[in-house]
């Protein structure tokens, strides 16, 4: 483990990145011990890197609305609105969003719906629901496609690449005058979900597709609205 720390120090990685690597390795060791693959929890032997904690600025409802509105400045507005709605409304990772097919989606009459995530991290599948105000964007685009296949399509009509989707999202964010990332949509989903369902962290963990509840907790922004929901649930 000491050799590993020396290797990281010589890698010229930023201190925060080194800390992230150590944390990921620690998660792997804890999982191996929890599942019986490893007899001991080797994460306790990992070096401690005192890196500054990354603070993510919360994304508000107004920010997400601004992103959706900014899509109208893009060439494929309806597609982009569907992509953002899947990420913000169901908490999908970017790769999961672009891997979604029209047959993975189902809608109710009021535009609430669900998406089957078949290409989750570590090959985990899950089903996640999304609210009507996001579902209407997704449904409108799926109806416009009118054919089975990828939801987030490229200019040629096939599945968009991860780089292409990332570039499109950053362009939308610039039009909205926002400094946000694709993964911020996932944090937005987690925070909104736990506020609406206080105390149900394990259920959120399944919705997010995480193997460790501590990972899920890190996605929740400590907004005043969230702190109020904790107070209400404690009564």
N, C-alpha and C positions, 0 to 999 in steps of 0.2 A: 504493500500500500504506500509505503514511503517512496518507493521508486516511481510509482504512478504519480504522486504529487510532484516529484521532481520533473517528470516528463511534462506534466501540464504547465509547470512554471517556465519550462524552456520552449513551450509551444507558441509563445507570443500571443496567446489568447487573452482577451480582456479578463480582468479579475472576476467580473460578474459571470462571464461565460465559463470560466473555470469552476466557479461555485455551482453553476447549473449542471455541468458535467458530473461533478461529485454527487449532486442531489439525484440525478438520474441513475447513476450507478448504485446509490444507496437504495433507491426504490426497487431496483432489480434484486439486490441482495435480500431486502425485506420480503419481497414477493417469494423468492426462492425458499426462504426459511418458513414463511407462512404456509406454503403449499407442500412442504416436506421434502423439497428437492435438496436443500442444504440443511445440515444438522444444526448449524449455528447461524445467527444473524451477523454476517460479516460486515454489515454496514457500520457497526460500532467501531470498526478499525479504520474507517475512512478518515482522511485528514480533514480538519475543519478550516475552511477558507472564509475569513471574515470579509465578505463582500457587501457593499451597500445594497439594501433591499430595493428592488425595482418597484416603483410606485406607478400603477396604471391609473390614469385619470378616468373616472367613470364616464361611460357613454349614456346620455340621457335619451328619453323618448323623442325629444326635439331633434337630437342629433341624428337618430335613425330616420326620422321623417325627412330631415334635410338630405340625407343620402338618397332616399327614395325619390325625392323631388329632383335631385341632381342627375338622376338617371335619364331624365327627359332631355338633358343636353348631350346624351350619348347616342350613338348610331342605333344601338339595339336596346332601347329604353325598357321595353317589357321584359326582355330576357334578363337584363341587369337587375330590375326590380324583383324578379323571381329569385335570382341568385342571392341577393341581400336578404330577402324575406326568409329563405331557407336557413341561412346562417344565423340571422338575428331571431327568427321565430322558433327555430328548432335546435339551435345551438350546434349545428354541424360544423366540423372542421372544413377548411376549404377543399381538401381532397375528397372529403365525403360528399360535399355539396355538388362538385362537378361529376362525381360518380353516380349521382342519383338519376334514375330513369323514371320516365312518366308512369310506368307500371308500379313503381315503389310508392306512389302517392295515392292517398284516398281523401275524399272531401265529403263533408256533410252539407246539408242544404244551406246552412248559415255560413259556409266557407271555412269553418273550423276543419281540421283534418289531421292527418298523421303521415309520417314518412318512415319507411323501412330503410334502415341504414345497413346495407349488406357488406360494405367495404370499410368497416370501422377499424380503428387501430388494433393491431395484434389479431386481425381477422375476426373481431367480435362483431356480432350483429345485434341490433336493437331497434325498437320502435319508439319514435318520439312524436308527440302531438304538437300542433302549432295553432295559435289563435286565429280568429277570423280576419283581423285586420292585416295579417300577413298572408293568410290563406287566399284572400281574394287576388293578390298579385300573382301568386303561384298558379292559381287556377286559371286566371285569364291567359297566362302565357302557355300553359299546357293545352288549353282549348285552341289557342292560335296555332300551336304546333300540329295538332290534329293527327299525330302519328306516334306510335310507340318508339321510344329511343331516349337519348340523353336529354335532360331538362336544360342544362346549360350548354348551349351549342356554340360552335365556332362560326365564322363567316361562311364556311363551306357546308354547314349543317351537321357536321359530326361533333363529337365530344370536344369541348374546349380543353386546352392543356392547363395545367396548374399555373404555369408562368403567364399564360394569356389571361386567365381569370384574375390572377394577382395584379397584373398590370392594369386591367380594366377597373378593378376595385380602387386602386390608388388614384386613378384618373377621376373616378367618381368622387372620391374623398376630396380631391383638390377642388373640384367644381363646387363642393359643399363647404369649402373653406374649413375642413376638419383634418386634424392630424390623428387619424385612427387607422387601425389595422384590421385585417380579416378576422384575426383571433379576438379582437375586441368585441366582435359580434357574438362570439361564444361566451365571453364574460358577461355581456349584456343579458343574454338569455339566462345564464345561471343566476344572476342577481334578481332578475324579474321573476323567475320561477320560484326561488326560495322565499321571496317576499310574499308571493301569492300562496305559498304552501309552507309556512314557517315550521321549522323543526324537522322537516322531512328530507334531511341531507342524504340518507341512503338511497332514497328514491331518485333524488337529483343525480347522485353518483351513477345510477343505472342509465338515466337519461343522457348523461354526458359521455358514457362509455369509459369511465375511469375504473381502474383496478384498485386504487387507493383513495379512501375518502378525504385524506389530507390534501390530495391534488385538487379534488372538487372544491374544498374549502378555500383554496387559494384563488379560485376564480370569482369568488363573491366579493363585490365591492362593498365596503363598509359605508354605505350612503346613509343619510339621515332616515330615509324611507325604510332601509333594511333594519336599522337599529330600532325603529318604532315597531317593526314586525316582531322582533325578538321580545320586546317589552310586552306586546300583546299576547304572545304565545306563552309567556312565563306566568301570566296571571291565572 
